[in-house]
Amino acid sequence: MAEAAQTALQRPMPSHLGSVDLHLLYEASAAGAHVGGDFYKALEVRGAVRIMLGDVQGKGLGALETASILLGSFRESAYTAPDLPAVAERLEFSMARYAERTQDSDVAGRFATVLIAEIPDDEPVVRLVSCGHPAPLIQHQDVLTTADLPSPSLPVNLSGLGLGNGDHDVQELPFEEGDRLLMFTDGVSETRDHTGAFYPLEERMRAWIREPADRMTTLLREDLVRYSGHGFDDDTAAVLVVRR
């Protein structure tokens, strides 16, 4: 039942949208009874592609419920919101409204880190908004770096605690033909080996910079299993976006 619910929520990601190719890695941890809190969605909207990748606090059906709210909100707002800050604000509103209307749910006590990307069809750039989510890796021509996101906002559903001003800053970076963007959850970056050392994601991606894009998520999945020595302890998701 858990796997069926997960499959219904997380449909396969299309391999092509607008001006980009998309390659997905998704694994729900066995420890979470195959019900993960990681979620993703990519949509082709007018003049652009918008992508959301996120990670809900905790595991199990409560995390799945929270992910479903955020995915539903994104499916609606991605088509109508004028910019990425407006999409992020809609995510906050949807979480707050659901918590008010569903008193017996634990959604009000959960938060989610979210990364939203926009790749316009007619400009060689990518726009990013981070709600407390790890910064993606970006390969521009032959140079791989961690995207500079100097002012991430709070994770979704934490703004009510008064810990920030609620602004959502947009970072615009070059993203030309052949460039790659790797969005990932902490299930990737926080995988540990037997000594407790974190997975060296940037180092690995730099070593694979000449590998075909359609092999990258397979290489990453196999290497994460090999590095941990036993498989996936946490929910794990990554999306490789390639500008065609």
C-alpha positions as CSV (number, residue, x, y, z in Angstrom):
1,M,0.0,0.0,0.0
2,A,2.8,2.4,0.9
3,E,4.6,1.8,-2.4
4,A,1.3,2.2,-4.3
5,A,0.7,5.6,-2.6
6,Q,4.2,6.7,-3.4
7,T,3.9,5.7,-7.1
8,A,0.6,7.5,-7.4
9,L,2.1,10.7,-6.1
10,Q,5.5,10.6,-7.8
11,R,4.8,10.0,-11.5
12,P,7.7,9.5,-13.8
13,M,9.4,12.8,-14.9
14,P,9.3,13.5,-18.7
15,S,12.7,13.2,-20.4
16,H,12.2,16.3,-22.5
17,L,10.4,19.6,-21.7
18,G,10.8,22.8,-23.7
19,S,14.5,23.6,-24.1
20,V,15.8,21.0,-21.6
21,D,16.4,17.3,-21.1
22,L,15.6,15.8,-17.7
23,H,17.2,12.8,-15.9
24,L,15.8,11.6,-12.6
25,L,17.2,9.7,-9.7
26,Y,14.6,8.8,-7.0
27,E,14.9,6.2,-4.2
28,A,12.7,6.0,-1.1
29,S,14.6,4.5,1.9
30,A,13.6,1.1,3.2
31,A,13.8,2.6,6.7
32,G,10.9,4.8,5.7
33,A,8.8,1.8,4.7
34,H,9.2,3.0,1.1
35,V,7.3,6.1,1.7
36,G,9.6,9.0,1.2
37,G,9.4,12.7,1.9
38,D,11.4,13.7,-1.2
39,F,9.3,15.1,-4.1
40,Y,9.8,16.5,-7.6
41,K,7.8,18.0,-10.5
42,A,8.7,19.6,-13.8
43,L,6.2,21.5,-16.0
44,E,6.4,23.3,-19.3
45,V,4.8,26.7,-18.9
46,R,4.4,29.6,-21.3
47,G,7.9,30.5,-22.4
48,A,9.8,28.4,-19.8
49,V,10.2,25.2,-17.9
50,R,9.7,25.3,-14.2
51,I,11.0,22.6,-11.9
52,M,10.5,21.9,-8.2
53,L,12.5,19.6,-6.0
54,G,11.9,19.3,-2.3
55,D,12.3,17.3,0.9
56,V,9.7,17.1,3.7
57,Q,10.7,16.7,7.3
58,G,10.3,13.2,8.4
59,K,9.0,10.1,6.7
60,G,5.9,8.0,6.4
61,L,2.3,8.9,5.4
62,G,2.5,12.3,7.1
63,A,5.5,13.3,4.9
64,L,3.6,11.9,1.9
65,E,0.6,14.1,2.7
66,T,2.7,17.2,3.0
67,A,4.4,16.4,-0.3
68,S,1.1,16.0,-2.0
69,I,0.0,19.5,-0.9
70,L,3.1,21.1,-2.2
71,L,3.0,19.2,-5.5
72,G,-0.6,20.2,-6.0
73,S,0.2,23.8,-5.2
74,F,3.1,23.8,-7.7
75,R,1.0,22.2,-10.4
76,E,-1.4,25.2,-10.2
77,S,0.9,28.1,-9.5
78,A,3.7,27.2,-12.0
79,Y,1.3,28.0,-14.8
80,T,-0.1,31.2,-13.4
81,A,2.5,32.8,-11.1
82,P,4.4,35.7,-12.8
83,D,7.7,34.7,-11.2
84,L,9.4,32.2,-8.9
85,P,8.9,34.3,-5.6
86,A,5.2,34.1,-6.4
87,V,5.4,30.3,-6.7
88,A,7.2,30.1,-3.4
89,E,4.6,32.3,-1.7
90,R,1.8,30.1,-3.1
91,L,3.5,27.0,-1.5
92,E,3.5,28.8,1.8
93,F,-0.2,29.8,1.4
94,S,-1.2,26.2,0.5
95,M,0.4,24.7,3.5
96,A,-1.1,27.2,5.9
97,R,-4.6,26.9,4.4
98,Y,-4.5,23.0,4.5
99,A,-3.3,23.1,8.2
100,E,-6.2,25.4,9.1
101,R,-8.8,23.3,7.4
102,T,-7.5,19.9,8.5
103,Q,-7.2,20.0,12.2
104,D,-6.5,16.2,12.6
105,S,-3.5,16.3,10.3
106,D,0.1,16.8,11.4
107,V,0.9,18.9,8.4
108,A,1.0,22.1,10.5
109,G,4.0,20.7,12.4
110,R,6.0,19.8,9.3
111,F,8.3,21.9,7.1
112,A,9.9,21.3,3.7
113,T,13.0,22.5,2.0
114,V,12.3,23.4,-1.6
115,L,14.4,24.4,-4.6
116,I,12.6,25.9,-7.6
117,A,14.2,26.5,-11.0
118,E,13.1,28.3,-14.1
119,I,14.7,27.9,-17.5
120,P,13.3,30.4,-20.0
121,D,13.1,29.3,-23.7
122,D,14.6,32.6,-25.1
123,E,17.3,33.4,-22.6
124,P,20.5,31.4,-21.8
125,V,20.0,31.6,-18.1
126,V,18.5,29.6,-15.2
127,R,16.7,31.3,-12.3
128,L,16.7,29.7,-8.9
129,V,14.8,30.2,-5.6
130,S,15.8,28.2,-2.5
131,C,13.6,27.8,0.5
132,G,16.3,26.3,2.8
133,H,17.3,23.7,0.3
134,P,20.9,22.7,-0.7
135,A,22.3,24.7,-3.5
136,P,22.5,22.8,-6.8
137,L,25.6,22.1,-8.8
138,I,25.9,23.9,-12.2
139,Q,28.2,23.0,-15.0
140,H,28.6,26.0,-17.3
141,Q,30.7,25.0,-20.3
142,D,33.6,23.0,-18.7
143,V,33.4,24.5,-15.2
144,L,31.5,22.8,-12.4
145,T,30.6,24.8,-9.3
146,T,28.1,25.0,-6.5
147,A,25.5,27.6,-7.4
148,D,25.9,30.7,-5.4
149,L,22.6,31.3,-3.5
150,P,23.6,34.0,-1.0
151,S,20.1,34.6,0.5
152,P,18.0,31.5,0.7
153,S,14.7,31.9,2.4
154,L,13.3,29.7,5.2
155,P,12.0,26.2,4.5
156,V,8.3,26.2,3.6
157,N,6.0,26.3,6.6
158,L,8.5,27.9,8.9
159,S,7.8,31.6,8.1
160,G,5.1,31.7,10.8
161,L,7.8,31.2,13.5
162,G,9.1,34.7,12.9
163,L,12.6,33.6,12.0
164,G,12.9,35.6,8.8
165,N,11.3,38.3,6.6
166,G,9.7,35.9,4.2
167,D,11.4,37.3,1.1
168,H,12.3,35.0,-1.7
169,D,15.4,36.1,-3.6
170,V,16.0,35.0,-7.2
171,Q,19.4,34.1,-8.4
172,E,20.0,34.2,-12.1
173,L,23.0,32.3,-13.5
174,P,24.3,31.5,-17.1
175,F,22.8,28.4,-18.6
176,E,23.7,27.9,-22.2
177,E,23.5,25.1,-24.7
178,G,25.0,21.9,-23.2
179,D,25.1,23.3,-19.6
180,R,23.9,21.1,-16.8
181,L,22.2,21.7,-13.5
182,L,22.0,19.0,-10.8
183,M,19.3,19.6,-8.2
184,F,19.4,17.1,-5.3
185,T,18.1,16.4,-1.8
186,D,20.2,15.8,1.3
187,G,19.8,12.1,0.8
188,V,22.5,12.5,-1.8
189,S,24.9,14.9,-0.1
190,E,24.5,13.4,3.4
191,T,25.2,9.8,2.4
192,R,28.0,8.5,4.6
193,D,30.7,5.8,4.2
194,H,31.8,3.4,7.0
195,T,33.9,6.1,8.6
196,G,31.1,8.7,8.7
197,A,32.4,10.9,5.9
198,F,29.9,12.6,3.7
199,Y,29.6,11.7,0.0
200,P,31.9,14.0,-2.1
201,L,29.2,14.9,-4.6
202,E,31.0,17.9,-6.3
203,E,34.2,15.8,-6.6
204,R,32.3,13.0,-8.3
205,M,30.4,15.2,-10.6
206,R,33.6,16.9,-11.7
207,A,35.1,13.5,-12.5
208,W,32.1,12.7,-14.6
209,I,32.0,16.0,-16.5
210,R,32.6,14.3,-19.8
211,E,30.2,11.5,-19.3
212,P,27.0,11.5,-21.4
213,A,24.1,13.2,-19.6
214,D,21.9,10.2,-19.9
215,R,24.3,8.1,-17.9
216,M,24.8,10.5,-15.0
217,T,21.9,9.5,-12.7
218,T,22.8,5.8,-13.2
219,L,26.4,6.5,-12.3
220,L,25.3,8.5,-9.3
221,R,22.9,5.8,-8.0
222,E,25.5,3.1,-8.4
223,D,28.2,5.2,-6.7
224,L,26.0,6.1,-3.7
225,V,25.3,2.5,-3.1
226,R,28.9,1.6,-3.4
227,Y,30.0,4.5,-1.1
228,S,27.5,3.7,1.7
229,G,28.2,0.0,1.4
230,H,24.6,-1.1,1.9
231,G,22.2,1.1,0.0
232,F,20.0,4.0,0.7
233,D,19.4,5.0,4.4
234,D,17.5,8.1,3.5
235,D,15.1,9.2,0.8
236,T,17.1,10.3,-2.2
237,A,16.2,12.4,-5.2
238,A,18.2,14.2,-7.8
239,V,17.3,15.8,-11.1
240,L,19.9,16.6,-13.8
241,V,18.7,19.4,-16.1
242,V,20.5,19.8,-19.4
243,R,20.0,22.7,-21.8
244,R,19.5,21.4,-25.3
